[in-house]
Amino acid sequence: MQVKASARNVGASPKKIRLVLEQLPGRSVDEVLARLRFLPSPHARVVAKVVRSAAANAENNYRMDPHYLRIVSAYAGDAPRQKRWRARARGRASRIVRRRSHVTVVVEEVEA
């Protein structure tokens, strides 16, 4: 059985989060958390939080053993963008788009 966890409206673009997420599928939860701890990206902390949440969901809601959990998939999608304006010369304005993302991690129990 697959168990999901997600973080919504994370304050980073999906492109930057995907750089962290592409290393996760196929690995155990313990190994992923160890890897994320030493990644230089500041977004690794958010991803680690989602991985821990997925493991906790599997353990508490479905009575799965957290030591046998593997990550099946991890993906980041677009969230609503914040649109802002910056003052420019001669009374004009330029648009600033602040991208956000929804991060989802899916785990599954593997036979020992």
Biopython code that builds the backbone (N, CA, C, O; Angstrom):
import numpy as np
from Bio.PDB.StructureBuilder import StructureBuilder

atoms = [
    (1, "MET", "N", (0.840, -1.177, 0.000)),
    (1, "MET", "CA", (0.000, 0.000, 0.000)),
    (1, "MET", "C", (0.887, 1.242, 0.000)),
    (1, "MET", "O", (1.896, 1.305, 0.701)),
    (2, "GLN", "N", (0.492, 2.210, -0.789)),
    (2, "GLN", "CA", (1.253, 3.446, -0.889)),
    (2, "GLN", "C", (0.656, 4.519, 0.007)),
    (2, "GLN", "O", (-0.563, 4.672, 0.089)),
    (3, "VAL", "N", (1.522, 5.252, 0.671)),
    (3, "VAL", "CA", (1.115, 6.304, 1.596)),
    (3, "VAL", "C", (1.756, 7.608, 1.145)),
    (3, "VAL", "O", (2.937, 7.647, 0.799)),
    (4, "LYS", "N", (0.957, 8.683, 1.154)),
    (4, "LYS", "CA", (1.422, 9.987, 0.671)),
    (4, "LYS", "C", (1.540, 10.993, 1.798)),
    (4, "LYS", "O", (0.886, 10.884, 2.836)),
    (5, "ALA", "N", (2.389, 11.969, 1.563)),
    (5, "ALA", "CA", (2.444, 13.163, 2.402)),
    (5, "ALA", "C", (2.814, 14.314, 1.483)),
    (5, "ALA", "O", (3.558, 14.136, 0.518)),
    (6, "SER", "N", (2.292, 15.496, 1.786)),
    (6, "SER", "CA", (2.603, 16.627, 0.921)),
    (6, "SER", "C", (2.742, 17.904, 1.745)),
    (6, "SER", "O", (2.158, 18.046, 2.819)),
    (7, "ALA", "N", (3.524, 18.810, 1.211)),
    (7, "ALA", "CA", (3.665, 20.154, 1.763)),
    (7, "ALA", "C", (3.175, 21.102, 0.685)),
    (7, "ALA", "O", (3.648, 21.062, -0.450)),
    (8, "ARG", "N", (2.252, 21.932, 1.033)),
    (8, "ARG", "CA", (1.652, 22.812, 0.046)),
    (8, "ARG", "C", (2.166, 24.234, 0.215)),
    (8, "ARG", "O", (2.491, 24.670, 1.320)),
    (9, "ASN", "N", (2.230, 24.943, -0.902)),
    (9, "ASN", "CA", (2.659, 26.342, -0.937)),
    (9, "ASN", "C", (4.046, 26.558, -0.328)),
    (9, "ASN", "O", (4.252, 27.475, 0.467)),
    (10, "VAL", "N", (4.981, 25.705, -0.712)),
    (10, "VAL", "CA", (6.367, 25.858, -0.269)),
    (10, "VAL", "C", (6.967, 27.044, -1.013)),
    (10, "VAL", "O", (6.748, 27.198, -2.214)),
    (11, "GLY", "N", (7.704, 27.864, -0.324)),
    (11, "GLY", "CA", (8.214, 29.097, -0.915)),
    (11, "GLY", "C", (9.454, 28.927, -1.762)),
    (11, "GLY", "O", (10.454, 29.612, -1.546)),
    (12, "ALA", "N", (9.401, 28.022, -2.721)),
    (12, "ALA", "CA", (10.507, 27.821, -3.661)),
    (12, "ALA", "C", (9.921, 27.354, -4.978)),
    (12, "ALA", "O", (8.840, 26.767, -5.015)),
    (13, "SER", "N", (10.637, 27.617, -6.056)),
    (13, "SER", "CA", (10.127, 27.209, -7.356)),
    (13, "SER", "C", (10.230, 25.689, -7.503)),
    (13, "SER", "O", (11.137, 25.071, -6.945)),
    (14, "PRO", "N", (9.306, 25.089, -8.251)),
    (14, "PRO", "CA", (9.348, 23.637, -8.445)),
    (14, "PRO", "C", (10.639, 23.168, -9.095)),
    (14, "PRO", "O", (11.099, 22.059, -8.820)),
    (15, "LYS", "N", (11.223, 23.981, -9.943)),
    (15, "LYS", "CA", (12.467, 23.608, -10.622)),
    (15, "LYS", "C", (13.594, 23.373, -9.619)),
    (15, "LYS", "O", (14.369, 22.428, -9.770)),
    (16, "LYS", "N", (13.690, 24.222, -8.601)),
    (16, "LYS", "CA", (14.741, 24.085, -7.604)),
    (16, "LYS", "C", (14.474, 22.895, -6.676)),
    (16, "LYS", "O", (15.407, 22.207, -6.261)),
    (17, "ILE", "N", (13.212, 22.657, -6.355)),
    (17, "ILE", "CA", (12.870, 21.538, -5.476)),
    (17, "ILE", "C", (13.107, 20.207, -6.198)),
    (17, "ILE", "O", (13.529, 19.231, -5.578)),
    (18, "ARG", "N", (12.836, 20.167, -7.501)),
    (18, "ARG", "CA", (13.030, 18.925, -8.257)),
    (18, "ARG", "C", (14.488, 18.484, -8.276)),
    (18, "ARG", "O", (14.762, 17.289, -8.391)),
    (19, "LEU", "N", (15.423, 19.414, -8.168)),
    (19, "LEU", "CA", (16.829, 19.047, -8.107)),
    (19, "LEU", "C", (17.119, 18.182, -6.875)),
    (19, "LEU", "O", (17.976, 17.299, -6.922)),
    (20, "VAL", "N", (16.419, 18.432, -5.795)),
    (20, "VAL", "CA", (16.574, 17.635, -4.582)),
    (20, "VAL", "C", (15.782, 16.339, -4.705)),
    (20, "VAL", "O", (16.266, 15.280, -4.304)),
    (21, "LEU", "N", (14.572, 16.406, -5.255)),
    (21, "LEU", "CA", (13.681, 15.248, -5.300)),
    (21, "LEU", "C", (14.142, 14.149, -6.246)),
    (21, "LEU", "O", (13.785, 12.987, -6.051)),
    (22, "GLU", "N", (14.924, 14.485, -7.263)),
    (22, "GLU", "CA", (15.297, 13.467, -8.238)),
    (22, "GLU", "C", (16.224, 12.405, -7.656)),
    (22, "GLU", "O", (16.412, 11.357, -8.273)),
    (23, "GLN", "N", (16.801, 12.647, -6.494)),
    (23, "GLN", "CA", (17.706, 11.688, -5.871)),
    (23, "GLN", "C", (17.005, 10.685, -4.965)),
    (23, "GLN", "O", (17.645, 9.753, -4.478)),
    (24, "LEU", "N", (15.694, 10.854, -4.723)),
    (24, "LEU", "CA", (15.021, 10.082, -3.691)),
    (24, "LEU", "C", (14.426, 8.737, -4.105)),
    (24, "LEU", "O", (14.617, 7.770, -3.368)),
    (25, "PRO", "N", (13.723, 8.606, -5.222)),
    (25, "PRO", "CA", (12.988, 7.359, -5.486)),
    (25, "PRO", "C", (13.872, 6.116, -5.492)),
    (25, "PRO", "O", (14.987, 6.122, -6.012)),
    (26, "GLY", "N", (13.334, 5.044, -4.893)),
    (26, "GLY", "CA", (14.035, 3.764, -4.836)),
    (26, "GLY", "C", (14.885, 3.581, -3.601)),
    (26, "GLY", "O", (15.429, 2.496, -3.397)),
    (27, "ARG", "N", (15.021, 4.581, -2.781)),
    (27, "ARG", "CA", (15.861, 4.492, -1.591)),
    (27, "ARG", "C", (14.999, 4.346, -0.337)),
    (27, "ARG", "O", (13.820, 4.699, -0.336)),
    (28, "SER", "N", (15.600, 3.824, 0.724)),
    (28, "SER", "CA", (14.878, 3.689, 1.986)),
    (28, "SER", "C", (14.751, 5.057, 2.651)),
    (28, "SER", "O", (15.520, 5.974, 2.362)),
    (29, "VAL", "N", (13.782, 5.179, 3.533)),
    (29, "VAL", "CA", (13.517, 6.453, 4.204)),
    (29, "VAL", "C", (14.712, 6.866, 5.063)),
    (29, "VAL", "O", (15.080, 8.040, 5.085)),
    (30, "ASP", "N", (15.319, 5.913, 5.767)),
    (30, "ASP", "CA", (16.473, 6.242, 6.615)),
    (30, "ASP", "C", (17.645, 6.769, 5.787)),
    (30, "ASP", "O", (18.308, 7.731, 6.175)),
    (31, "GLU", "N", (17.893, 6.130, 4.646)),
    (31, "GLU", "CA", (18.989, 6.562, 3.784)),
    (31, "GLU", "C", (18.730, 7.954, 3.198)),
    (31, "GLU", "O", (19.639, 8.778, 3.100)),
    (32, "VAL", "N", (17.479, 8.198, 2.814)),
    (32, "VAL", "CA", (17.110, 9.499, 2.238)),
    (32, "VAL", "C", (17.285, 10.615, 3.264)),
    (32, "VAL", "O", (17.816, 11.678, 2.940)),
    (33, "LEU", "N", (16.844, 10.382, 4.490)),
    (33, "LEU", "CA", (16.980, 11.403, 5.525)),
    (33, "LEU", "C", (18.452, 11.701, 5.815)),
    (33, "LEU", "O", (18.814, 12.849, 6.074)),
    (34, "ALA", "N", (19.299, 10.672, 5.774)),
    (34, "ALA", "CA", (20.735, 10.885, 5.980)),
    (34, "ALA", "C", (21.326, 11.702, 4.834)),
    (34, "ALA", "O", (22.152, 12.586, 5.067)),
    (35, "ARG", "N", (20.913, 11.417, 3.601)),
    (35, "ARG", "CA", (21.414, 12.168, 2.442)),
    (35, "ARG", "C", (20.949, 13.623, 2.483)),
    (35, "ARG", "O", (21.733, 14.537, 2.230)),
    (36, "LEU", "N", (19.678, 13.833, 2.802)),
    (36, "LEU", "CA", (19.124, 15.189, 2.794)),
    (36, "LEU", "C", (19.781, 16.069, 3.851)),
    (36, "LEU", "O", (19.876, 17.285, 3.688)),
    (37, "ARG", "N", (20.225, 15.453, 4.919)),
    (37, "ARG", "CA", (20.837, 16.227, 5.993)),
    (37, "ARG", "C", (22.115, 16.935, 5.544)),
    (37, "ARG", "O", (22.452, 18.003, 6.054)),
    (38, "PHE", "N", (22.821, 16.334, 4.585)),
    (38, "PHE", "CA", (24.106, 16.891, 4.170)),
    (38, "PHE", "C", (24.072, 17.526, 2.787)),
    (38, "PHE", "O", (25.126, 17.871, 2.253)),
    (39, "LEU", "N", (22.910, 17.689, 2.198)),
    (39, "LEU", "CA", (22.826, 18.380, 0.915)),
    (39, "LEU", "C", (23.018, 19.881, 1.126)),
    (39, "LEU", "O", (22.546, 20.421, 2.127)),
    (40, "PRO", "N", (23.691, 20.558, 0.217)),
    (40, "PRO", "CA", (23.908, 21.991, 0.377)),
    (40, "PRO", "C", (22.679, 22.844, 0.081)),
    (40, "PRO", "O", (22.653, 24.026, 0.425)),
    (41, "SER", "N", (21.667, 22.266, -0.549)),
    (41, "SER", "CA", (20.481, 23.043, -0.917)),
    (41, "SER", "C", (19.648, 23.401, 0.317)),
    (41, "SER", "O", (19.437, 22.546, 1.178)),
    (42, "PRO", "N", (19.177, 24.633, 0.421)),
    (42, "PRO", "CA", (18.322, 24.996, 1.548)),
    (42, "PRO", "C", (16.945, 24.352, 1.477)),
    (42, "PRO", "O", (16.218, 24.332, 2.470)),
    (43, "HIS", "N", (16.580, 23.823, 0.309)),
    (43, "HIS", "CA", (15.262, 23.211, 0.149)),
    (43, "HIS", "C", (15.242, 21.767, 0.638)),
    (43, "HIS", "O", (14.173, 21.162, 0.720)),
    (44, "ALA", "N", (16.394, 21.211, 0.960)),
    (44, "ALA", "CA", (16.468, 19.838, 1.460)),
    (44, "ALA", "C", (15.750, 19.705, 2.799)),
    (44, "ALA", "O", (15.230, 18.636, 3.119)),
    (45, "ARG", "N", (15.719, 20.768, 3.574)),
    (45, "ARG", "CA", (15.039, 20.731, 4.873)),
    (45, "ARG", "C", (13.531, 20.539, 4.708)),
    (45, "ARG", "O", (12.916, 19.784, 5.462)),
    (46, "VAL", "N", (12.944, 21.209, 3.741)),
    (46, "VAL", "CA", (11.505, 21.065, 3.474)),
    (46, "VAL", "C", (11.197, 19.664, 2.985)),
    (46, "VAL", "O", (10.214, 19.056, 3.410)),
    (47, "VAL", "N", (12.033, 19.145, 2.090)),
    (47, "VAL", "CA", (11.826, 17.800, 1.558)),
    (47, "VAL", "C", (11.963, 16.768, 2.672)),
    (47, "VAL", "O", (11.188, 15.813, 2.728)),
    (48, "ALA", "N", (12.937, 16.947, 3.557)),
    (48, "ALA", "CA", (13.109, 16.017, 4.674)),
    (48, "ALA", "C", (11.892, 16.020, 5.586)),
    (48, "ALA", "O", (11.501, 14.977, 6.110)),
    (49, "LYS", "N", (11.304, 17.165, 5.771)),
    (49, "LYS", "CA", (10.106, 17.260, 6.601)),
    (49, "LYS", "C", (8.947, 16.474, 5.990)),
    (49, "LYS", "O", (8.184, 15.826, 6.706)),
    (50, "VAL", "N", (8.820, 16.533, 4.661)),
    (50, "VAL", "CA", (7.755, 15.794, 3.979)),
    (50, "VAL", "C", (8.025, 14.290, 4.044)),
    (50, "VAL", "O", (7.092, 13.503, 4.207)),
    (51, "VAL", "N", (9.277, 13.887, 3.920)),
    (51, "VAL", "CA", (9.628, 12.461, 4.006)),
    (51, "VAL", "C", (9.314, 11.931, 5.398)),
    (51, "VAL", "O", (8.759, 10.841, 5.536)),
    (52, "ARG", "N", (9.664, 12.690, 6.430)),
    (52, "ARG", "CA", (9.342, 12.270, 7.798)),
    (52, "ARG", "C", (7.838, 12.177, 8.013)),
    (52, "ARG", "O", (7.361, 11.286, 8.714)),
    (53, "SER", "N", (7.093, 13.096, 7.411)),
    (53, "SER", "CA", (5.640, 13.076, 7.536)),
    (53, "SER", "C", (5.038, 11.847, 6.853)),
    (53, "SER", "O", (4.113, 11.232, 7.384)),
    (54, "ALA", "N", (5.557, 11.491, 5.681)),
    (54, "ALA", "CA", (5.058, 10.299, 4.983)),
    (54, "ALA", "C", (5.348, 9.041, 5.795)),
    (54, "ALA", "O", (4.505, 8.148, 5.881)),
    (55, "ALA", "N", (6.538, 8.965, 6.392)),
    (55, "ALA", "CA", (6.880, 7.816, 7.220)),
    (55, "ALA", "C", (5.984, 7.740, 8.454)),
    (55, "ALA", "O", (5.564, 6.652, 8.850)),
    (56, "ALA", "N", (5.693, 8.878, 9.059)),
    (56, "ALA", "CA", (4.812, 8.909, 10.231)),
    (56, "ALA", "C", (3.390, 8.528, 9.848)),
    (56, "ALA", "O", (2.716, 7.828, 10.604)),
    (57, "ASN", "N", (2.919, 8.977, 8.680)),
    (57, "ASN", "CA", (1.586, 8.585, 8.222)),
    (57, "ASN", "C", (1.497, 7.078, 8.040)),
    (57, "ASN", "O", (0.511, 6.461, 8.443)),
    (58, "ALA", "N", (2.518, 6.482, 7.437)),
    (58, "ALA", "CA", (2.522, 5.038, 7.213)),
    (58, "ALA", "C", (2.546, 4.273, 8.529)),
    (58, "ALA", "O", (1.861, 3.263, 8.687)),
    (59, "GLU", "N", (3.337, 4.763, 9.462)),
    (59, "GLU", "CA", (3.462, 4.070, 10.747)),
    (59, "GLU", "C", (2.196, 4.191, 11.587)),
    (59, "GLU", "O", (1.720, 3.194, 12.130)),
    (60, "ASN", "N", (1.650, 5.385, 11.701)),
    (60, "ASN", "CA", (0.531, 5.616, 12.607)),
    (60, "ASN", "C", (-0.823, 5.271, 12.016)),
    (60, "ASN", "O", (-1.706, 4.813, 12.741)),
    (61, "ASN", "N", (-1.010, 5.478, 10.721)),
    (61, "ASN", "CA", (-2.323, 5.240, 10.122)),
    (61, "ASN", "C", (-2.476, 3.827, 9.565)),
    (61, "ASN", "O", (-3.589, 3.303, 9.522)),
    (62, "TYR", "N", (-1.377, 3.202, 9.137)),
    (62, "TYR", "CA", (-1.470, 1.899, 8.472)),
    (62, "TYR", "C", (-0.622, 0.827, 9.136)),
    (62, "TYR", "O", (-0.490, -0.271, 8.597)),
    (63, "ARG", "N", (-0.050, 1.119, 10.284)),
    (63, "ARG", "CA", (0.735, 0.163, 11.069)),
    (63, "ARG", "C", (1.880, -0.467, 10.273)),
    (63, "ARG", "O", (2.142, -1.663, 10.400)),
    (64, "MET", "N", (2.548, 0.324, 9.467)),
    (64, "MET", "CA", (3.705, -0.156, 8.713)),
    (64, "MET", "C", (4.962, 0.054, 9.538)),
    (64, "MET", "O", (5.036, 0.976, 10.350)),
    (65, "ASP", "N", (5.948, -0.806, 9.324)),
    (65, "ASP", "CA", (7.215, -0.682, 10.032)),
    (65, "ASP", "C", (8.072, 0.379, 9.332)),
    (65, "ASP", "O", (8.365, 0.234, 8.145)),
    (66, "PRO", "N", (8.477, 1.433, 10.032)),
    (66, "PRO", "CA", (9.222, 2.521, 9.380)),
    (66, "PRO", "C", (10.594, 2.104, 8.838)),
    (66, "PRO", "O", (11.148, 2.797, 7.985)),
    (67, "HIS", "N", (11.149, 0.992, 9.314)),
    (67, "HIS", "CA", (12.458, 0.554, 8.836)),
    (67, "HIS", "C", (12.387, -0.100, 7.462)),
    (67, "HIS", "O", (13.410, -0.241, 6.792)),
    (68, "TYR", "N", (11.189, -0.501, 7.035)),
    (68, "TYR", "CA", (11.039, -1.169, 5.742)),
    (68, "TYR", "C", (10.358, -0.279, 4.705)),
    (68, "TYR", "O", (9.855, -0.781, 3.700)),
    (69, "LEU", "N", (10.335, 1.018, 4.932)),
    (69, "LEU", "CA", (9.686, 1.929, 3.987)),
    (69, "LEU", "C", (10.670, 2.392, 2.926)),
    (69, "LEU", "O", (11.815, 2.734, 3.222)),
    (70, "ARG", "N", (10.203, 2.397, 1.688)),
    (70, "ARG", "CA", (10.985, 2.916, 0.558)),
    (70, "ARG", "C", (10.185, 4.009, -0.123)),
    (70, "ARG", "O", (8.954, 4.000, -0.103)),
    (71, "ILE", "N", (10.892, 4.944, -0.722)),
    (71, "ILE", "CA", (10.228, 6.028, -1.439)),
    (71, "ILE", "C", (9.937, 5.554, -2.855)),
    (71, "ILE", "O", (10.842, 5.172, -3.596)),
    (72, "VAL", "N", (8.664, 5.585, -3.217)),
    (72, "VAL", "CA", (8.232, 5.153, -4.546)),
    (72, "VAL", "C", (8.365, 6.308, -5.530)),
    (72, "VAL", "O", (8.929, 6.145, -6.612)),
    (73, "SER", "N", (7.850, 7.463, -5.158)),
    (73, "SER", "CA", (7.960, 8.632, -6.032)),
    (73, "SER", "C", (7.980, 9.894, -5.182)),
    (73, "SER", "O", (7.498, 9.924, -4.050)),
    (74, "ALA", "N", (8.554, 10.930, -5.770)),
    (74, "ALA", "CA", (8.612, 12.240, -5.129)),
    (74, "ALA", "C", (8.542, 13.273, -6.240)),
    (74, "ALA", "O", (9.315, 13.220, -7.197)),
    (75, "TYR", "N", (7.620, 14.206, -6.112)),
    (75, "TYR", "CA", (7.461, 15.193, -7.180)),
    (75, "TYR", "C", (7.028, 16.534, -6.612)),
    (75, "TYR", "O", (6.502, 16.627, -5.503)),
    (76, "ALA", "N", (7.267, 17.568, -7.409)),
    (76, "ALA", "CA", (6.895, 18.934, -7.043)),
    (76, "ALA", "C", (6.089, 19.525, -8.184)),
    (76, "ALA", "O", (6.489, 19.457, -9.346)),
    (77, "GLY", "N", (4.960, 20.099, -7.843)),
    (77, "GLY", "CA", (4.104, 20.731, -8.842)),
    (77, "GLY", "C", (3.953, 22.212, -8.564)),
    (77, "GLY", "O", (4.339, 22.708, -7.506)),
    (78, "ASP", "N", (3.387, 22.901, -9.529)),
    (78, "ASP", "CA", (3.167, 24.336, -9.378)),
    (78, "ASP", "C", (2.081, 24.639, -8.359)),
    (78, "ASP", "O", (1.083, 23.925, -8.267)),
    (79, "ALA", "N", (2.282, 25.684, -7.611)),
    (79, "ALA", "CA", (1.271, 26.230, -6.714)),
    (79, "ALA", "C", (0.899, 27.607, -7.261)),
    (79, "ALA", "O", (1.573, 28.105, -8.164)),
    (80, "PRO", "N", (-0.142, 28.226, -6.745)),
    (80, "PRO", "CA", (-0.473, 29.579, -7.210)),
    (80, "PRO", "C", (0.705, 30.530, -7.000)),
    (80, "PRO", "O", (1.350, 30.523, -5.951)),
    (81, "ARG", "N", (0.966, 31.332, -8.002)),
    (81, "ARG", "CA", (2.101, 32.256, -7.953)),
    (81, "ARG", "C", (1.697, 33.575, -7.331)),
    (81, "ARG", "O", (0.565, 34.035, -7.486)),
    (82, "GLN", "N", (2.641, 34.176, -6.626)),
    (82, "GLN", "CA", (2.420, 35.515, -6.097)),
    (82, "GLN", "C", (2.891, 36.511, -7.136)),
    (82, "GLN", "O", (4.010, 36.408, -7.639)),
    (83, "LYS", "N", (2.061, 37.457, -7.455)),
    (83, "LYS", "CA", (2.420, 38.456, -8.448)),
    (83, "LYS", "C", (2.585, 39.802, -7.752)),
    (83, "LYS", "O", (1.686, 40.275, -7.057)),
    (84, "ARG", "N", (3.732, 40.398, -7.950)),
    (84, "ARG", "CA", (4.061, 41.675, -7.322)),
    (84, "ARG", "C", (4.548, 42.639, -8.398)),
    (84, "ARG", "O", (4.839, 42.240, -9.525)),
    (85, "TRP", "N", (4.631, 43.912, -8.029)),
    (85, "TRP", "CA", (5.108, 44.944, -8.952)),
    (85, "TRP", "C", (6.289, 45.671, -8.351)),
    (85, "TRP", "O", (6.310, 45.935, -7.149)),
    (86, "ARG", "N", (7.272, 45.999, -9.173)),
    (86, "ARG", "CA", (8.439, 46.771, -8.748)),
    (86, "ARG", "C", (8.439, 48.083, -9.521)),
    (86, "ARG", "O", (8.268, 48.098, -10.740)),
    (87, "ALA", "N", (8.629, 49.166, -8.812)),
    (87, "ALA", "CA", (8.665, 50.478, -9.447)),
    (87, "ALA", "C", (9.885, 50.586, -10.354)),
    (87, "ALA", "O", (10.981, 50.156, -9.993)),
    (88, "ARG", "N", (9.685, 51.158, -11.522)),
    (88, "ARG", "CA", (10.762, 51.369, -12.487)),
    (88, "ARG", "C", (10.830, 52.850, -12.854)),
    (88, "ARG", "O", (10.090, 53.672, -12.314)),
    (89, "ALA", "N", (11.695, 53.161, -13.744)),
    (89, "ALA", "CA", (11.896, 54.552, -14.126)),
    (89, "ALA", "C", (10.684, 55.106, -14.882)),
    (89, "ALA", "O", (9.935, 54.369, -15.523)),
    (90, "ARG", "N", (10.522, 56.412, -14.785)),
    (90, "ARG", "CA", (9.512, 57.156, -15.542)),
    (90, "ARG", "C", (8.082, 56.682, -15.257)),
    (90, "ARG", "O", (7.236, 56.664, -16.150)),
    (91, "GLY", "N", (7.827, 56.301, -14.007)),
    (91, "GLY", "CA", (6.469, 55.971, -13.602)),
    (91, "GLY", "C", (5.964, 54.623, -14.066)),
    (91, "GLY", "O", (4.765, 54.354, -13.992)),
    (92, "ARG", "N", (6.840, 53.784, -14.535)),
    (92, "ARG", "CA", (6.425, 52.463, -15.010)),
    (92, "ARG", "C", (6.587, 51.433, -13.899)),
    (92, "ARG", "O", (7.121, 51.720, -12.827)),
    (93, "ALA", "N", (6.109, 50.226, -14.189)),
    (93, "ALA", "CA", (6.237, 49.133, -13.233)),
    (93, "ALA", "C", (6.613, 47.867, -13.990)),
    (93, "ALA", "O", (6.214, 47.678, -15.139)),
    (94, "SER", "N", (7.383, 47.005, -13.338)),
    (94, "SER", "CA", (7.693, 45.702, -13.921)),
    (94, "SER", "C", (7.177, 44.632, -12.973)),
    (94, "SER", "O", (7.098, 44.830, -11.761)),
    (95, "ARG", "N", (6.834, 43.513, -13.550)),
    (95, "ARG", "CA", (6.199, 42.441, -12.798)),
    (95, "ARG", "C", (7.244, 41.526, -12.157)),
    (95, "ARG", "O", (8.265, 41.212, -12.768)),
    (96, "ILE", "N", (6.978, 41.103, -10.922)),
    (96, "ILE", "CA", (7.776, 40.101, -10.227)),
    (96, "ILE", "C", (6.854, 38.926, -9.965)),
    (96, "ILE", "O", (5.773, 39.093, -9.400)),
    (97, "VAL", "N", (7.273, 37.744, -10.371)),
    (97, "VAL", "CA", (6.484, 36.532, -10.135)),
    (97, "VAL", "C", (7.245, 35.672, -9.149)),
    (97, "VAL", "O", (8.371, 35.258, -9.421)),
    (98, "ARG", "N", (6.642, 35.403, -8.012)),
    (98, "ARG", "CA", (7.263, 34.552, -7.002)),
    (98, "ARG", "C", (6.619, 33.184, -7.093)),
    (98, "ARG", "O", (5.449, 33.006, -6.752)),
    (99, "ARG", "N", (7.397, 32.222, -7.556)),
    (99, "ARG", "CA", (6.858, 30.882, -7.763)),
    (99, "ARG", "C", (6.843, 30.105, -6.454)),
    (99, "ARG", "O", (7.715, 30.267, -5.601)),
    (100, "ARG", "N", (5.827, 29.257, -6.320)),
    (100, "ARG", "CA", (5.673, 28.405, -5.152)),
    (100, "ARG", "C", (5.410, 26.992, -5.646)),
    (100, "ARG", "O", (5.147, 26.794, -6.832)),
    (101, "SER", "N", (5.475, 26.013, -4.763)),
    (101, "SER", "CA", (5.289, 24.643, -5.213)),
    (101, "SER", "C", (4.595, 23.790, -4.156)),
    (101, "SER", "O", (4.601, 24.108, -2.967)),
    (102, "HIS", "N", (3.999, 22.700, -4.626)),
    (102, "HIS", "CA", (3.431, 21.658, -3.780)),
    (102, "HIS", "C", (4.374, 20.460, -3.880)),
    (102, "HIS", "O", (4.620, 19.960, -4.978)),
    (103, "VAL", "N", (4.901, 19.995, -2.753)),
    (103, "VAL", "CA", (5.841, 18.870, -2.733)),
    (103, "VAL", "C", (5.109, 17.641, -2.206)),
    (103, "VAL", "O", (4.460, 17.702, -1.162)),
    (104, "THR", "N", (5.214, 16.510, -2.938)),
    (104, "THR", "CA", (4.550, 15.277, -2.545)),
    (104, "THR", "C", (5.554, 14.135, -2.554)),
    (104, "THR", "O", (6.357, 14.004, -3.478)),
    (105, "VAL", "N", (5.497, 13.302, -1.501)),
    (105, "VAL", "CA", (6.351, 12.126, -1.393)),
    (105, "VAL", "C", (5.456, 10.918, -1.129)),
    (105, "VAL", "O", (4.570, 10.961, -0.275)),
    (106, "VAL", "N", (5.702, 9.832, -1.880)),
    (106, "VAL", "CA", (4.925, 8.598, -1.733)),
    (106, "VAL", "C", (5.855, 7.503, -1.263)),
    (106, "VAL", "O", (6.900, 7.266, -1.870)),
    (107, "VAL", "N", (5.474, 6.818, -0.162)),
    (107, "VAL", "CA", (6.272, 5.712, 0.371)),
    (107, "VAL", "C", (5.471, 4.423, 0.328)),
    (107, "VAL", "O", (4.242, 4.428, 0.253)),
    (108, "GLU", "N", (6.207, 3.314, 0.378)),
    (108, "GLU", "CA", (5.583, 1.998, 0.328)),
    (108, "GLU", "C", (6.422, 1.061, 1.154)),
    (108, "GLU", "O", (7.643, 1.197, 1.219)),
    (109, "GLU", "N", (5.749, 0.084, 1.801)),
    (109, "GLU", "CA", (6.472, -0.895, 2.621)),
    (109, "GLU", "C", (7.004, -2.004, 1.726)),
    (109, "GLU", "O", (6.295, -2.529, 0.867)),
    (110, "VAL", "N", (8.274, -2.351, 1.948)),
    (110, "VAL", "CA", (8.928, -3.397, 1.161)),
    (110, "VAL", "C", (9.117, -4.605, 2.066)),
    (110, "VAL", "O", (9.397, -4.464, 3.257)),
    (111, "GLU", "N", (8.964, -5.783, 1.497)),
    (111, "GLU", "CA", (9.151, -7.013, 2.282)),
    (111, "GLU", "C", (10.609, -7.154, 2.717)),
    (111, "GLU", "O", (11.530, -6.833, 1.965)),
    (112, "ALA", "N", (10.796, -7.631, 3.922)),
    (112, "ALA", "CA", (12.149, -7.746, 4.482)),
    (112, "ALA", "C", (12.939, -8.867, 3.841)),
    (112, "ALA", "O", (14.094, -9.093, 4.202)),
]
sb = StructureBuilder()
sb.init_structure("model")
sb.init_model(0)
sb.init_chain("A")
sb.init_seg("    ")
for serial, (resi, resn, name, xyz) in enumerate(atoms, 1):
    if name == "N":
        sb.init_residue(resn, " ", resi, " ")
    sb.init_atom(name, np.array(xyz, "f"), 0.0, 1.0, " ", f" {name:<3s}", serial, name[0])
structure = sb.get_structure()
